[in-house]
Amino acid sequence: MVRHKSFSLARETPDEAAFEMEAMDYDFHLFTDLDTGRDSVIYRAGPTGY
């Protein structure tokens, strides 16, 4: 038996994705860019930001 989990990425702006990442205390966040429709990732880049 093998488990497989799939889900759709949230369609949001990079600012919304950054807010959600901070709120959930994630190190990265996968999302679909609302403007371009492309799959994207935002991640922590050390103490200076994203």
C-alpha positions as CSV (number, residue, x, y, z in Angstrom):
1,M,0.0,0.0,0.0
2,V,1.3,3.4,-1.0
3,R,-0.1,6.7,0.2
4,H,-0.2,9.7,-2.2
5,K,-1.3,13.2,-1.3
6,S,-1.9,15.9,-3.8
7,F,-3.3,19.4,-3.5
8,S,-3.8,22.5,-5.5
9,L,-1.5,25.5,-4.9
10,A,-3.2,28.7,-3.6
11,R,-3.6,31.4,-6.3
12,E,-2.3,34.6,-4.6
13,T,0.1,37.5,-5.0
14,P,3.7,37.2,-3.7
15,D,2.8,39.7,-0.9
16,E,-0.1,37.5,0.2
17,A,2.2,34.4,0.0
18,A,4.8,36.2,2.1
19,F,2.2,37.2,4.7
20,E,0.9,33.6,4.9
21,M,4.4,32.2,5.2
22,E,5.1,34.6,8.1
23,A,1.8,33.8,9.8
24,M,2.3,30.1,9.6
25,D,6.0,30.4,10.5
26,Y,7.1,28.4,7.4
27,D,10.6,28.5,5.9
28,F,9.1,28.5,2.4
29,H,5.7,28.7,0.7
30,L,4.6,27.2,-2.7
31,F,1.8,29.1,-4.5
32,T,0.5,30.0,-8.0
33,D,1.2,33.7,-8.9
34,L,-2.2,35.3,-9.4
35,D,-0.9,37.7,-12.1
36,T,1.2,35.2,-14.2
37,G,-0.4,31.9,-13.4
38,R,3.0,30.3,-12.8
39,D,3.9,28.0,-10.0
40,S,6.1,29.9,-7.6
41,V,8.0,29.6,-4.3
42,I,8.9,32.2,-1.7
43,Y,11.5,31.4,0.9
44,R,13.4,33.0,3.8
45,A,16.8,34.4,2.6
46,G,18.4,35.0,6.0
47,P,17.8,38.0,8.3
48,T,17.6,40.4,5.3
49,G,14.3,39.2,3.9
50,Y,12.9,36.9,1.3
